[in-house]
C-alpha cells in the first residue's frame, strides 16, 4: 500500500483578514484511498487537541477525508495481524482478541447460561 508521511499542511483557523493562524498536518496520506490518517496513542489531553484539529479540518476543508486512529485501534491492529508491541512503548497490554460481543466459549456452559 502506498503512503506518504505528513505530505501536506492545512490551514484550519484564520484571523479577521483571512490570514491563516493555525495549521494541521495529518500523519499519513494514502493516495490510493485519497485518505489522511491521524494517529494518536498519547494522553487524553493530546487526544482532545487532535480531535479538535480534525473537526476544524472537516469544517474548513469538507472535501478532505481524515480518519483518526486511537490507541484502542492501534492495539486492535496488533492483535489482528499478530504483531507485538514495541518494547519502548508505555502502553496497556494489547487485548487478547478483537473487541466485539462475547464468544459462547467465554460465557460458560448451557446450564450456566440457562441459570443466569
C-alpha positions in Angstrom: 0.0 0.0 0.0 1.4 3.4 -1.0 1.5 6.0 1.7 3.2 9.4 2.4 4.3 10.8 5.7 2.9 14.3 6.6 2.8 15.4 3.0 0.5 18.4 3.4 -0.4 21.1 5.9 -3.9 22.5 6.0 -4.9 25.9 7.3 -7.7 25.4 9.9 -8.0 28.8 11.6 -7.9 32.3 10.2 -7.7 35.9 11.6 -10.2 38.7 10.7 -8.3 39.4 7.4 -8.4 35.7 6.3 -4.7 35.1 7.1 -4.2 31.5 8.4 -3.3 31.4 12.1 -3.4 27.7 12.8 -2.4 24.7 10.7 -2.9 20.9 10.9 -0.6 18.3 9.2 -2.1 14.8 9.4 0.4 12.0 10.0 -0.2 10.0 6.8 -1.8 10.2 3.4 -3.0 7.1 1.5 -3.1 8.2 -2.2 -4.9 5.1 -3.3 -7.8 5.8 -1.0 -7.4 9.6 -1.0 -7.5 9.4 2.8 -5.5 11.2 5.5 -4.7 9.4 8.7 -4.0 10.9 12.2 -2.7 8.5 14.8 -2.8 9.2 18.5 -1.8 7.0 21.4 -0.9 9.9 23.6 -2.5 11.3 26.8 -6.2 12.3 26.8 -5.3 15.9 26.7 -3.5 15.5 23.4 -6.2 13.3 22.0 -8.7 16.0 22.7 -6.5 18.6 21.0 -6.1 16.3 17.9 -9.8 15.7 17.7 -10.4 19.4 17.8 -8.0 19.9 14.9 -9.6 17.1 12.8 -13.0 18.7 13.5 -11.7 22.0 12.3 -10.2 20.4 9.2 -13.6 18.8 8.3 -15.3 22.2 8.8 -12.9 24.2 6.7 -12.0 21.5 4.2 -15.1 19.2 3.8 -13.5 17.7 0.7 -10.6 16.2 2.8 -11.3 12.8 4.4 -9.3 12.3 7.6 -9.6 9.3 9.9 -8.3 9.3 13.5 -6.8 6.1 14.8 -6.8 5.9 18.6 -4.8 3.8 21.0 -7.5 1.1 21.0 -7.4 1.0 17.2 -3.6 0.6 17.3 -3.9 -2.3 19.8 -6.6 -4.0 17.8 -4.4 -3.9 14.7 -1.6 -5.5 16.8 -4.0 -8.4 17.7 -5.5 -8.7 14.2 -2.1 -9.0 12.5 -0.3 -10.9 15.2 2.2 -8.1 15.8 3.9 -7.4 19.1 4.0 -4.0 20.9 7.3 -2.1 20.5 9.3 -2.7 23.7 9.8 1.0 24.4 6.1 1.9 24.4 4.4 2.6 27.7 1.0 1.3 26.6 -1.5 -1.0 28.2 -1.3 -4.7 27.2 -2.9 -5.5 23.8 -6.3 -7.2 24.1 -6.3 -10.9 23.7 -9.0 -10.8 21.0 -10.7 -8.3 18.7 -13.4 -6.3 20.5 -17.0 -7.4 19.9 -19.8 -9.4 21.5 -18.7 -12.2 23.9 -18.0 -15.5 22.4 -20.1 -18.5 23.5 -16.9 -20.2 24.9 -16.3 -17.2 27.1 -19.8 -17.3 28.7 -19.7 -20.8 30.1 -21.8 -23.9 29.5 -25.5 -24.1 28.7 -26.6 -24.8 32.3 -24.8 -21.6 33.4 -26.5 -19.6 30.7 -29.9 -21.0 31.5 -29.5 -20.3 35.2 -28.5 -16.7 34.5 
